[in-house]
Amino acid sequence: MKRTTITPVFVDFIPEELNEGVIYISETYKTIVHRCCCGCGEEVVTPLSPVDWQLIREGKLITIRPSIGNWNYPCQSHYLITRNKVEWAGGMTKLQIQRVQERDRKDKELYIAQIISHKTTVTEHDVNKATLNSWLSDLWAALKNWWSH
Ligand SMILES: [Zn+2]
């Protein structure tokens, strides 16, 4: 049976046994786990990150964005969790699913590219410093050489 509400439980560690109708949130490990809201019993894991899911917490009410699409499970459930309410979204066609997955992949690539480009900047800076240092030590060696004559 499709449920219409879910109860958030804040934990450090996700328990082994998951109750139906409960959504376990570990802010420590940036993970949310719950049993699929359609009642199929599948465990749904949604990592929290800028490119995965975001959690909005208002006291005891939680909202998760974007929607949760269980494309890898036979039920193919698709829903939004908004202030502890399960809002059922329409089923998606294969093409729509592909588009969402494609967009997710692109978002991730962009995110990773940003991290890498940031690191590259740091590396270039380090290289310049290293070049300068070796140039200074060469100069120093040349001067010492000149003095000793
Ligand atoms: Zn399901």
Residues whose N, C-alpha, C, O or C-beta is under 5 A from the ligand:
A	BS01	ZN	C36 C38 G39 C40 C75 S77
